Amino acid sequence: MKLDVNTGSIITQEEAKALITAFKTKFSGEVTSSFIGANNVKNILDQENCIGVRIHNGYDAVNEKISLVLVGVDADEKEILGTGLIYDKMLQCPTFCPKDGLTF
């Protein structure tokens, strides 16, 4: 499968809840979601030749928490590094949890 601007699939709310519930069951006490602002997502996507975002699972050893790392990907399926933008330090749940959404 080749990466392109349409990679990914829409799922139902029920499917999303099942995935989230399974994660919470398997990884009790871990970060369950992270929030990044629209301007920061746009900054990644606005990079030259960027076709999407790769989301890496990381681990913040200082705070002992899962941490997501976002980086742009170009049409050659390469991460945009060097002068590219890489984001972390998002607001995480628990603490900054959805007021009404897929988590409960």
C-alpha positions as CSV (number, residue, x, y, z in Angstrom):
1,M,0.0,0.0,0.0
2,K,1.4,3.4,-1.0
3,L,0.9,6.4,1.3
4,D,-1.1,9.3,-0.1
5,V,-3.4,12.1,1.0
6,N,-6.3,9.8,1.4
7,T,-4.6,7.1,3.6
8,G,-6.8,6.2,6.6
9,S,-10.4,5.1,7.0
10,I,-13.5,6.5,8.6
11,I,-14.9,4.3,11.3
12,T,-18.2,4.4,13.3
13,Q,-18.5,5.9,16.7
14,E,-19.2,2.3,18.0
15,E,-16.0,1.0,16.5
16,A,-14.0,4.0,18.0
17,K,-15.5,3.3,21.4
18,A,-14.6,-0.4,21.2
19,L,-11.0,0.5,20.3
20,I,-10.7,3.0,23.1
21,T,-12.3,0.6,25.6
22,A,-9.9,-2.2,24.6
23,F,-7.0,0.1,25.0
24,K,-8.1,1.2,28.5
25,T,-8.6,-2.4,29.5
26,K,-5.2,-3.5,28.2
27,F,-3.2,-0.4,29.3
28,S,-5.0,0.7,32.5
29,G,-3.6,3.9,33.9
30,E,-1.9,5.1,30.7
31,V,-2.6,8.2,28.7
32,T,-5.8,7.7,26.8
33,S,-5.8,10.6,24.5
34,S,-3.8,13.7,23.5
35,F,-4.9,17.0,22.1
36,I,-3.0,19.2,19.7
37,G,-4.3,22.5,18.4
38,A,-5.5,23.0,14.8
39,N,-2.8,25.6,14.0
40,N,-0.1,23.1,14.9
41,V,-1.6,20.4,12.7
42,K,-1.9,22.9,9.9
43,N,1.7,23.9,10.4
44,I,2.8,20.3,9.8
45,L,0.5,19.9,6.8
46,D,1.5,23.3,5.3
47,Q,5.1,22.1,4.9
48,E,6.3,21.8,1.3
49,N,5.4,18.4,-0.2
50,C,3.7,17.2,3.0
51,I,0.9,14.6,2.3
52,G,0.1,13.7,5.8
53,V,1.2,13.1,9.4
54,R,2.9,10.1,11.0
55,I,2.2,9.6,14.7
56,H,4.9,7.8,16.6
57,N,4.3,6.3,20.0
58,G,6.9,7.7,22.4
59,Y,7.6,7.4,26.1
60,D,8.4,10.4,28.3
61,A,10.8,8.8,30.8
62,V,10.8,11.9,33.1
63,N,7.0,11.9,33.6
64,E,6.7,8.1,33.0
65,K,3.9,8.5,30.4
66,I,3.1,7.6,26.8
67,S,3.9,10.6,24.6
68,L,2.9,11.0,20.9
69,V,5.3,12.5,18.4
70,L,3.9,14.0,15.2
71,V,5.9,14.5,12.0
72,G,5.1,15.4,8.4
73,V,5.5,12.8,5.7
74,D,6.3,13.7,2.0
75,A,5.1,12.1,-1.2
76,D,8.2,9.9,-1.2
77,E,7.0,8.4,2.1
78,K,9.9,10.1,3.9
79,E,9.5,12.0,7.2
80,I,10.1,15.7,6.8
81,L,13.1,16.1,9.1
82,G,16.0,18.6,9.3
83,T,14.1,21.9,9.1
84,G,10.8,20.1,9.4
85,L,8.4,20.5,12.3
86,I,8.0,17.8,14.9
87,Y,5.4,18.1,17.6
88,D,5.1,16.6,21.1
89,K,4.0,18.1,24.5
90,M,0.3,17.8,23.8
91,L,-2.4,18.0,26.5
92,Q,-3.1,14.5,27.7
93,C,-5.9,12.7,29.3
94,P,-6.0,12.0,32.2
95,T,-5.9,15.6,33.3
96,F,-7.2,17.3,30.1
97,C,-9.9,14.8,29.2
98,P,-12.8,15.4,26.8
99,K,-15.8,17.0,28.3
100,D,-18.1,15.0,26.1
101,G,-16.9,12.5,23.6
102,L,-15.6,9.0,22.9
103,T,-14.1,8.5,26.4
104,F,-16.2,7.9,29.4
